[in-house]
């Protein structure tokens, strides 16, 4: 989501454009690696609780990103954002599939992934 803002971020943070691009890469890697790990770690919790915690942590991480005083703080906030999103998507998919029942499972999953 921040790809279009990279030049402005690089200038504001006083880092190179490529270093700012690492914010996108770090998010993607943390999401890809963290999503399955977070799904396993939260498997014993109620899905609604996982969703609420993930949304709350995503909100906090966005606030931290908005207030980040420098590159390191923004990177840390982006990593928390990735883990929050990585926790939300498997939980939301599982919850939607269970609520939709067998006859509407595909539609429920498409609603989660497409918004």
Secondary structure, 3 states (H helix, E strand, C coil): CCHHHHHHHHHHHCCCHHHHHHHHHHHHHHHHHHHHHHHHHCCCCCHHHHHHHHHHHHHHHHHHHHHCCCHHHHHHHHHHHHHHHHHHHHHHHHHHHHHHHHHHHHHHHHHHHHC
